[in-house]
Amino acid sequence: MLTTNMKKLTADLTSNEIQYLKDQRFNDNEPGSLLKDFSSLLDFIGTTGISVSKKNHLFSIKLLPSLNQLMSSPLESKLKRPQQNLSLI
């Protein structure tokens, strides 16, 4: 099925676009920090999981500062209630 989906995708791309994707480097820092930050999130959650809120299944507010510090570009917050800002993580 993946091969079929890839054929459909490549059929819509020009040869230059296909070559650009083939030449693109993918690692912790390229083309951005998304892969590194996602890996940090998975490591943070671990194999046992983390606590989430009962109603909306969001990360516990207490965990957000620790998770924020693991990100490539941690958010700085001077708010008295930092969860207002850190909830964007």
C-alpha positions in Angstrom: 0.0 0.0 0.0 2.9 2.4 0.8 4.3 1.8 -2.6 1.0 2.6 -4.2 0.7 5.8 -2.2 4.3 6.8 -3.2 3.5 6.2 -6.8 0.5 8.5 -6.6 2.6 11.2 -4.8 5.5 11.0 -7.3 3.1 11.2 -10.2 2.1 14.7 -9.0 5.7 15.9 -8.6 8.0 17.3 -11.2 11.4 15.6 -11.7 13.1 18.6 -10.1 10.8 18.3 -7.1 11.6 14.6 -6.8 15.3 15.2 -7.0 15.0 17.9 -4.4 13.4 15.5 -2.0 16.0 12.8 -2.7 18.8 15.3 -2.0 17.1 16.6 1.2 19.0 15.7 4.4 16.9 14.4 7.3 18.4 14.3 10.7 18.0 15.8 14.2 18.6 19.3 12.9 17.7 19.3 9.2 15.4 20.4 7.7 14.4 21.7 11.2 14.3 20.6 14.8 10.9 18.8 14.5 12.5 15.3 14.5 14.7 16.1 17.5 11.9 17.6 19.5 9.6 14.7 18.7 12.2 12.3 19.7 12.7 14.2 23.0 8.9 14.0 23.5 8.9 10.3 23.0 11.8 9.9 25.4 10.0 12.1 28.0 6.9 9.9 27.8 9.0 6.8 28.0 7.6 3.3 28.0 5.5 3.8 31.1 3.7 7.0 29.9 3.0 10.2 31.8 0.0 11.6 33.6 -2.6 13.4 31.6 -5.7 15.4 32.6 -8.9 13.3 33.1 -11.2 15.5 31.1 -9.2 16.5 28.0 -6.3 14.0 28.2 -3.7 16.9 28.1 -0.3 16.7 29.7 -0.2 17.5 33.3 0.6 21.2 33.9 3.3 20.1 36.3 5.2 18.3 33.5 5.2 21.2 31.0 8.2 23.1 32.4 10.4 20.0 32.2 9.1 19.1 28.7 9.7 22.7 27.6 13.3 22.5 28.7 13.9 19.5 26.5 12.8 21.3 23.3 15.3 22.7 20.8 14.0 26.3 21.4 12.4 26.3 24.9 9.7 29.0 25.4 10.5 31.6 28.0 7.7 32.7 30.2 7.5 35.4 32.7 3.8 34.8 33.5 2.7 34.0 37.0 0.8 31.1 35.6 3.2 29.7 33.0 0.7 27.0 31.8 -1.0 29.8 29.9 2.1 30.0 27.7 3.5 26.5 27.9 0.3 24.9 26.8 1.4 25.9 23.2 4.2 23.3 23.4 
